[in-house]
């Protein structure tokens, strides 16, 4: 425990964007892709190694060596002072690649002890590496756990590879679930925060995830992240014609689990090489040419962000679940502001607002309606994307964005969604425009 306690003194857990809803607006994370191999085969997954345009777990542009990953973190830290967390999440499973994974963590923990280190795993080999997790000061572990019943898990996992042997269907799921719970109990008992990720798969585990929450909480888990299924090209579920859950189902399942334990609402289902704030990717050449910060300047910037966040925490009021308040969608690229044009948005944050109080319901992803400052989607393609966006936001009364064209604004109006252009802070805008809507008759939106 000495290594873990020593590192903890240098770190601020309130700076972790995945474990704190407010922190994700100002603090950045970085995933280093050093783990190519995986030891389970999920029916929803298709690992790809050369895709710069797709955003989902298992996707990377290039797998790095530990030394390359360490150098990349160093370079990123110089130009991205708000970076507080570095994690390993694939593109395979980190613990199926223990040499690369722990060598990377060794380099980072030795040279950058103020960074928080994260490990994201399917959990099959988690019990085998508890000592290493403690040794390198890894304080946050995420376990992807989609079921606690082998009969349910057998429909999700095609096979697992454990101790030199392949197990399929329910037999494999039973071993995986047992190992996941053993690992969660072991690391949680040492004071390590454990978040469980679950992929919501309609018709398979949608009625089961509240039970996952209950079992995970008993094992020592701190939060549950329920993510809508992404149909990965080439996956078994794509061939089977499986569909992603609609927002209403996702929200219902999240609400059921939230009665058991805290539920993460702001997950972006990041790539295995994501860099920047949640909801943005500043990898590749995006960071080149930015000003370089000294250590003192970085510390000052982190302190400024800490103070900003504390002020927001002090004044934030949370709406009660099921309050029946106004639902507001927000187009944002992060930073706690409405700062994204409707046509460039690939996701919307959806809030429920009642009086001065608001709560985040979740993140809804969509293909961008417009793909550039001048060149937008073709007429037929754009109409299809716009229709899909309207369907995605059909339960919202207001949309906040930094800009919007005449055509989509009119289409939104006909769908009883009022588009408001603003570049203010999200928090104040939610209250302001939620109050504005209350001036009209209940359920009405101005035409």
RALINWO-V391096 format. One record per residue. N is the residue number from 1. SS is DSSP state (H for helix, E for strand, L for the rest). PSI is psi as a letter, one per 20 degrees, with the letter a starting at -180 (* if undefined). D_LAST is the distance of its C-alpha to the last C-alpha in Angstrom with 1 decimal. Layout:
# RALINWO-V391096
n=<N N>
ss=<SS SS>
psi=<PSI PSI>
d_last=<D_LAST D_LAST>
This chain:
# RALINWO-V391096
n=<1 2 3 4 5 6 7 8 9 10 11 12 13 14 15 16 17 18 19 20 21 22 23 24 25 26 27 28 29 30 31 32 33 34 35 36 37 38 39 40 41 42 43 44 45 46 47 48 49 50 51 52 53 54 55 56 57 58 59 60 61 62 63 64 65 66 67 68 69 70 71 72 73 74 75 76 77 78 79 80 81 82 83 84 85 86 87 88 89 90 91 92 93 94 95 96 97 98 99 100 101 102 103 104 105 106 107 108 109 110 111 112 113 114 115 116 117 118 119 120 121 122 123 124 125 126 127 128 129 130 131 132 133 134 135 136 137 138 139 140 141 142 143 144 145 146 147 148 149 150 151 152 153 154 155 156 157 158 159 160 161 162 163 164 165 166 167 168 169 170 171 172 173 174 175 176 177 178 179 180 181 182 183 184 185 186 187 188 189 190 191 192 193 194 195 196 197 198 199 200 201 202 203 204 205 206 207 208 209 210 211 212 213 214 215 216 217 218 219 220 221 222 223 224 225 226 227 228 229 230 231 232 233 234 235 236 237 238 239 240 241 242 243 244 245 246 247 248 249 250 251 252 253 254 255 256 257 258 259 260 261 262 263 264 265 266 267 268 269 270 271 272 273 274 275 276 277 278 279 280 281 282 283 284 285 286 287 288 289 290 291 292 293 294 295 296 297 298 299 300 301 302 303 304 305 306 307 308 309 310 311 312 313 314 315 316 317 318 319 320 321 322 323 324 325 326 327 328 329 330 331 332 333 334 335 336 337 338 339 340 341 342 343 344 345 346 347 348 349 350 351 352 353 354 355 356 357 358 359 360 361 362 363 364 365 366 367 368 369 370 371 372 373 374 375 376 377 378 379 380 381 382 383 384 385 386 387 388 389 390 391 392 393 394 395 396 397 398 399 400 401 402 403 404 405 406 407 408 409 410 411 412 413 414 415 416 417 418 419 420 421 422 423 424 425 426 427 428 429 430 431 432 433 434 435 436 437 438 439 440 441 442 443 444 445 446 447>
ss=<L H H H H H H H L L L L H H H L L L L L L L H H H L L E E E E L L L E L L L L E E E L L L L L E L L L L L L L L L L E L L L L L L H H H H H H H H H H H H H H L L L E E E E E E L L E L L H H H L H H H H H H H H H H H H H H L L L L E E E E E E L L L L H H H H H H H H H H L L E E E E E E E L L L L L H H H H L L L E E E E E E L L E E E E H H H H H H H H H H H H H H H H H H H H L L L L E E E E E E E E L L L L L L L L H H H H H H H H H H H L L L E E E E E E L L L L L L L H H H H L L L L L L L H H H H H H H H H H H H L L L L E E L L L L L L L L L L E E L L L L L L L L L L L L L L L L L L H H H H H H H H H H H H H H H H H H H H H L L L L L L L L L L E E E E E L L L L L L E L L L E H H H L L E E E E E E E E L L E E E E E E E E E L L L L L L L L L L L L L H H H H H H H H H H H H H H L L L L L E E E E L E L L H H H H H H H H H L L L E E E E L L L E H H H H H H H H H H H H H L L L L L L L L L>
psi=<i g g g h g h h h i q o i i j o h h i o g h h i i h q q r p p p n j n h q q j q o q i i q n p q i m o i i p o r q i p r h p p q r g h g g g h h g g g h h h i m h j p i p p r p j b i c p h i i l h g g g h h g h g g g h g h m i i q p p q p p q i i h j g h i k g g h g g h j k o i p p p p o o i q j p h h g h h i h p g q q o p l j q p p q c h g g h g g g g g h g h g g g g g h h h j j p p p p p p p p o o p i g j h j i h h h g g g g g g h i j q h r p o o p q p p o p p i r g h g h i k q q q q r h g g g g g g g h g h i i g r p p p i j q j m q r i k q p a q p i q o k a c j h i q i q q p q r g g h g h h g h h g h g g g h h g h h h i p p p q q p k i k a p p p q p o q j a j j q o k p q g i i p j q p p p q p p o c i q q q p h a p p q q p p h p j r h g o r q r g g g h h g g g g h g g h h j h j q h q p p r i q q r g g h g h g g g h j k p o p p p r k r q g g h h g g g h h h g h i h r q p i q p p *>
d_last=<62.2 63.4 61.6 58.3 58.8 59.9 56.8 54.5 55.7 54.3 50.8 47.8 46.0 42.8 42.5 42.0 38.5 38.7 40.1 37.8 34.0 33.8 36.8 35.1 32.8 35.9 38.9 39.8 41.7 43.9 45.2 48.5 49.3 53.0 53.1 53.0 54.7 53.1 55.1 52.7 50.8 47.4 45.7 42.4 44.0 45.2 46.6 46.2 47.9 46.6 42.8 41.0 37.5 37.2 36.3 37.8 41.0 44.1 43.1 45.0 46.1 49.6 51.8 53.6 57.0 57.3 58.6 55.8 53.2 54.9 55.0 51.3 50.4 52.7 51.0 47.5 48.4 49.5 46.2 43.8 44.9 42.2 43.8 45.1 45.5 47.3 47.3 48.9 46.8 48.3 47.8 50.2 51.3 52.8 55.6 56.6 57.4 59.1 61.2 58.4 56.1 58.5 60.0 56.6 56.1 59.7 59.1 55.8 57.1 60.3 58.7 55.2 55.7 52.6 50.3 49.1 50.1 48.3 49.5 47.3 49.4 49.5 52.2 55.0 57.3 55.9 58.9 61.2 59.8 59.3 62.1 60.7 57.2 58.8 61.2 58.5 56.3 53.4 51.4 48.4 48.8 46.0 47.1 45.1 45.8 44.0 46.1 48.9 50.1 52.1 50.9 47.4 48.5 50.6 47.5 46.1 49.2 51.3 54.2 55.5 58.6 60.6 64.2 65.0 63.8 60.6 59.1 56.5 54.0 54.5 57.8 56.1 53.1 55.6 57.4 54.2 52.8 56.1 56.4 52.9 53.5 56.9 55.5 52.6 55.1 57.5 55.2 53.3 56.6 57.3 54.2 52.2 48.5 47.5 44.0 43.7 41.3 40.5 38.8 36.6 37.6 36.0 38.7 41.4 40.9 37.4 39.2 42.0 40.5 40.5 44.3 44.5 43.0 45.6 48.5 47.5 47.1 50.6 51.9 50.7 47.4 45.0 41.6 40.0 37.7 36.1 34.9 33.1 35.4 35.3 36.7 39.5 40.7 44.2 44.1 45.3 41.9 40.5 43.3 42.7 39.1 37.8 34.1 32.4 30.8 27.1 25.4 25.6 29.3 30.0 28.3 30.3 33.5 33.0 32.4 35.6 37.6 36.2 37.9 41.2 40.9 38.6 36.3 35.3 31.5 31.4 33.8 33.3 36.1 37.9 40.3 43.9 44.1 40.9 41.1 38.8 36.0 34.5 31.8 33.7 36.9 39.1 42.1 44.1 44.4 41.2 43.3 45.9 46.3 44.6 46.7 49.3 49.4 52.6 53.2 52.9 49.6 48.3 49.4 47.8 44.5 44.6 45.4 42.5 40.2 41.9 41.3 37.6 37.2 39.2 36.9 33.9 35.8 36.8 33.4 31.5 30.4 29.8 27.4 29.4 29.1 26.8 25.4 22.1 20.3 17.1 17.6 17.1 18.3 20.1 21.6 25.0 28.5 30.1 31.4 28.9 26.3 23.0 24.8 23.8 21.7 19.4 21.5 24.7 23.9 26.3 25.3 22.8 23.8 21.9 22.2 21.8 21.2 22.2 22.8 25.1 26.1 25.0 26.7 26.6 26.1 27.1 26.9 25.3 26.7 25.4 26.8 25.6 23.1 24.9 28.6 29.3 28.4 28.7 29.5 26.6 27.0 27.7 25.2 26.2 26.8 23.6 21.5 23.5 23.1 19.4 19.3 21.7 19.7 16.6 19.1 20.7 17.6 16.2 17.0 15.2 12.0 12.4 14.3 16.5 18.3 20.5 18.8 16.7 16.8 14.3 14.8 14.4 11.3 9.7 11.5 10.4 6.7 8.1 10.2 7.9 9.4 8.3 10.9 12.9 16.0 19.0 22.7 23.7 25.5 23.9 25.2 23.9 20.5 20.1 21.0 19.0 15.6 16.5 17.2 14.0 12.1 14.8 13.8 11.1 12.5 14.2 12.5 9.0 6.4 3.8 0.0>
